[in-house]
Amino acid sequence: CVGSVRCGEGTGVPSERIVGEAFDRIFDGANGRIFVATFSSHVARMQEAVDAAVQRGRNVAFVGRGMQNVSRVARELGILKIDEDDMFDARDAIHYQDSKLCFIITGSQGEPGSALNRMALGEHRDIQIEPGDTVVVSAHPIPGNEVAVYTMINELFRLGANVVYSARETVHVSGHGS
């Protein structure tokens, strides 16, 4: 491990716990809406975002086909824990105060057509990124995706979002052993 990053149990890979701690810092400092982009297959990361949101009185929406499907199945299996009362449909966001919303979304790799990429381009049918929103890209770019990811991040900055990604904060650690 490097510097002040705590390592997992002797693995040489930082602990997933530091991502949760980063989420706590980010959520505490956010006044507007929060968007957390991660892999839809990473249910543990979804849970960290859910926990950070619910602890701060934010309601959660899952956005993107894969994220909606995986979160639904994970909730049904009891793997993802969130009360129905703590969730909302993204199409109903207009009825909530911005400071009470968290969107957990697909698109951390800048994939064309993904929820976050469509938002960055102003093409999402339900959600527009606005100045004051916080967008957390909780994944490292997969080799070959760097241009797409950083182009998307640039577009999010252009829209006035506070964008947090692995170069700025420890919002991702490898799921692979060292």
C-alpha positions in Angstrom: 0.0 0.0 0.0 1.1 3.6 -0.6 1.2 6.4 1.8 -1.7 6.7 4.2 -3.9 4.2 2.4 -4.8 1.3 4.7 -4.3 -2.1 3.3 -6.6 -5.1 3.4 -5.5 -8.0 5.6 -2.0 -8.3 4.4 -3.1 -8.5 0.8 -1.3 -5.4 -0.5 -4.7 -4.3 -1.9 -6.4 -1.3 -0.2 -9.5 -2.3 1.8 -12.9 -1.6 0.3 -13.6 0.2 3.6 -11.6 3.2 2.4 -14.1 3.7 -0.4 -16.9 3.8 2.2 -14.9 6.4 4.1 -14.5 8.4 1.0 -18.2 8.2 0.3 -18.8 9.6 3.8 -16.6 12.6 3.2 -18.1 13.3 -0.2 -21.7 12.9 0.9 -21.0 15.1 3.9 -19.7 17.9 1.7 -22.4 17.7 -1.0 -25.3 20.1 -1.0 -27.0 19.2 -4.2 -27.9 15.9 -5.8 -25.3 13.0 -5.7 -24.7 10.6 -8.5 -22.6 7.5 -7.9 -21.5 5.6 -11.0 -20.2 2.1 -10.6 -20.4 -1.3 -12.2 -23.9 -2.8 -11.8 -22.3 -6.1 -10.8 -20.6 -4.5 -7.8 -23.4 -4.9 -5.2 -21.1 -4.3 -2.3 -20.2 -0.8 -3.8 -23.9 -0.2 -4.3 -24.5 -1.0 -0.6 -21.8 1.5 0.4 -23.5 4.2 -1.6 -26.9 3.3 -0.3 -25.6 3.3 3.3 -24.0 6.7 2.9 -27.1 8.2 1.3 -29.6 6.8 3.8 -27.5 7.8 6.8 -27.8 11.4 5.5 -31.5 11.3 4.9 -31.2 10.9 1.1 -33.5 8.8 -1.0 -31.9 6.5 -3.6 -32.8 5.8 -7.2 -31.1 3.1 -9.3 -30.6 4.4 -12.9 -29.6 2.4 -16.0 -31.1 -0.9 -17.1 -28.3 -3.1 -15.6 -28.3 -1.1 -12.3 -32.1 -1.5 -12.0 -32.0 -5.2 -12.8 -29.1 -6.1 -10.5 -30.3 -3.9 -7.6 -33.8 -5.5 -7.9 -32.5 -9.0 -7.8 -30.0 -8.2 -5.1 -32.8 -6.7 -2.9 -35.0 -9.8 -3.5 -32.1 -12.0 -2.5 -31.4 -9.9 0.6 -27.9 -9.1 -0.5 -28.7 -5.4 -1.1 -30.4 -3.9 2.0 -32.5 -0.8 1.5 -36.1 -0.1 2.6 -38.6 0.7 -0.1 -39.3 4.0 1.8 -35.7 5.0 1.1 -36.0 4.6 -2.7 -37.7 6.7 -5.4 -38.2 6.5 -9.1 -35.8 8.8 -10.9 -38.6 10.2 -13.0 -40.1 11.6 -9.8 -37.0 13.5 -8.7 -38.6 16.8 -9.4 -40.8 16.2 -6.4 -37.9 16.0 -4.0 -35.4 18.5 -2.6 -32.0 18.1 -4.4 -30.2 17.7 -1.1 -32.3 14.6 -0.4 -31.4 12.7 -3.6 -28.8 10.1 -4.5 -28.7 8.3 -7.9 -26.7 5.1 -8.2 -26.1 4.7 -12.0 -24.4 2.9 -14.7 -21.7 4.4 -17.0 -18.5 4.5 -15.0 -16.6 3.4 -18.2 -18.0 6.2 -20.4 -20.0 3.6 -22.5 -22.0 5.1 -25.3 -25.7 4.9 -24.3 -25.0 4.4 -20.6 -26.9 6.5 -18.1 -24.0 8.7 -17.0 -22.7 9.2 -20.5 -26.2 10.3 -21.7 -26.4 12.7 -18.7 -22.9 14.1 -19.5 -24.1 14.8 -23.1 -27.4 16.2 -22.0 -29.3 13.4 -23.7 -30.8 11.5 -20.8 -34.6 11.5 -21.0 -35.2 11.9 -17.3 -32.2 13.5 -15.7 -30.0 16.5 -16.5 -26.8 17.3 -14.7 -26.9 20.7 -13.1 -24.4 23.0 -11.5 -24.0 21.9 -7.8 -24.5 18.2 -8.5 -21.8 15.9 -7.3 -20.9 13.0 -9.6 -18.7 10.2 -8.2 -17.1 7.9 -10.8 -16.4 4.9 -8.6 -14.2 2.8 -10.9 -10.8 3.0 -12.6 -11.0 3.2 -16.4 -10.5 -0.3 -17.9 -7.6 -0.2 -20.3 -8.8 1.1 -23.7 -11.7 3.1 -22.1 -9.5 6.0 -20.8 -10.4 8.4 -23.6 -14.2 7.7 -23.2 -14.0 8.1 -19.4 -12.0 11.3 -19.3 -14.0 12.8 -22.2 -17.2 12.1 -20.2 -15.6 13.6 -17.0 -14.7 16.7 -18.9 -18.3 17.1 -20.1 -19.6 16.7 -16.5 -17.2 19.5 -15.4 -18.5 21.6 -18.3 -22.0 21.2 -17.0 -20.9 22.5 -13.6 -20.8 19.3 -11.7 -18.3 18.5 -8.9 -16.8 15.4 -10.3 -15.0 13.0 -8.0 -13.0 10.2 -9.5 -10.0 8.0 -8.6 -7.4 10.7 -9.4 -9.0 13.0 -6.9 -10.2 10.7 -4.1 -10.1 7.0 -3.2 -13.5 6.2 -4.6 -12.4 2.8 -6.1 -10.2 0.0 -5.0 -9.5 -3.1 -7.0 -11.8 -6.1 -6.5 -8.9 -8.3 -7.6 -6.3 -9.8 -5.3 -2.7 -8.4 -5.5 
